[in-house]
Amino acid sequence: MSKRRLTTIALAMACAGLGGGAAFAQGAGVYARAYGGLSTLNSTDVSFKSGLPGPPSTDKISFDSGLLVGAALGYDFEGPWKAEIEYAYRSSDVRRLPVSLAQSGDFASTAIMVNGLYSFGEVGPLRPYVGAGAGFSPELDLDLTSSGPSAPPPSALGNYSRSGRFAYQGIAGAELPLTDRWTGFGEFRVFAIDSPSLRSSSKTLKADYQTIDLLVGVSRRF
């Protein structure tokens, strides 16, 4: 069974089986939440430039579904709005890339985001919401490695990184009350980092970073 299907089943079970009779907390207040799930990194065209004279080469890399974990601290205004600051980590293994560049690798990012969330009110036991966020990536890291001997060695082997790039995301989710202070939630996100050019010693590699995320988590009201 795929990771995506397992996550979807887990979210459905949480919505169906938890929160029996619990109610959402009322009034303004501070909250913290933690979450984890799947992050699917979109395939991307890469432009690779070695330190040697000549034009860059262009190829495509695709990725396996990866891991997403994060935490946030926020404030629930007395109304439909919430605001929060969050830290998130995403990582995906390379599934396919030209053997002339490398044989394996992974693409990972960290992000610090400020999110605004808008709730539509209670719909049965759930409270659906949408949101958007903006921030930056303290670290964007693409490792390209060789899984065995090759002759000649792949040209792009190395660790490529960049920091401080603008990041943004869209959010859609739903909350489910568990107790008077604890709430479960599930979300769908679209996340991107602005057109990063990554560097490794004298080499550069330009690759887009855009993910589709499915996550579940818990929130505690203080």
Disulfide bonds with the S-S distance in Angstrom:
none
